[in-house]
Amino acid sequence: MNDTTSKINRLEEQVSELLDLCKRLGEENSNLRAQMQHLSGERASLLEQKEQVRTQVEGMITRLRSMETA
């Protein structure tokens, strides 16, 4: 009888540990999703800035070439 009680107690401990682990993993997953969303937004912003700079540089090159031929 005592052996059965100790096995049940151990099983309860393991279930409790699993629940704690699931909670921690859920929180970590939420944090990682938020971080991924932030980084995706930052990436989009950087790509837009890169495109603007590329357009500006192309404009400068065109103006410089027109100055050379003038």
C-alpha positions in Angstrom: 0.0 0.0 0.0 2.8 2.3 0.9 4.5 1.6 -2.4 1.4 2.5 -4.3 1.1 5.8 -2.4 4.7 6.7 -3.2 4.2 5.8 -6.9 1.1 8.0 -7.0 3.0 10.9 -5.3 5.8 10.5 -7.8 3.4 10.5 -10.6 1.8 13.7 -9.3 5.2 15.3 -9.1 5.9 14.4 -12.7 2.6 15.7 -13.9 3.2 18.9 -12.0 6.7 19.2 -13.6 5.2 18.6 -17.1 2.6 21.3 -16.5 5.3 23.8 -15.4 7.3 22.9 -18.5 4.3 23.4 -20.8 3.6 26.8 -19.2 7.3 27.9 -19.6 7.3 26.6 -23.2 4.1 28.4 -24.0 5.5 31.7 -22.6 8.7 31.2 -24.5 6.7 30.5 -27.7 4.7 33.7 -27.3 7.8 35.7 -26.7 9.5 34.2 -29.8 6.4 34.9 -31.9 6.4 38.6 -30.7 10.1 38.9 -31.4 9.7 37.4 -34.9 6.9 39.8 -35.6 9.0 42.7 -34.5 12.0 41.6 -36.6 9.8 41.0 -39.6 8.5 44.6 -39.3 12.1 45.9 -38.9 13.2 43.9 -41.9 10.4 45.4 -44.0 11.4 48.9 -42.9 15.0 48.3 -43.7 14.1 47.0 -47.2 12.0 50.1 -47.8 14.9 52.3 -46.7 17.3 50.4 -48.9 15.0 51.0 -51.9 14.8 54.7 -51.2 18.6 55.0 -51.0 19.0 53.0 -54.2 16.6 55.4 -55.9 18.5 58.4 -54.6 21.9 57.0 -55.7 20.6 56.2 -59.1 19.3 59.8 -59.4 22.7 61.2 -58.3 24.5 59.0 -60.9 22.1 60.2 -63.6 22.7 63.9 -62.7 26.5 63.3 -62.6 26.4 61.8 -66.1 24.4 64.6 -67.4 26.8 67.1 -65.9 29.7 65.2 -67.6 28.1 65.5 -71.0 27.1 69.2 -70.6 
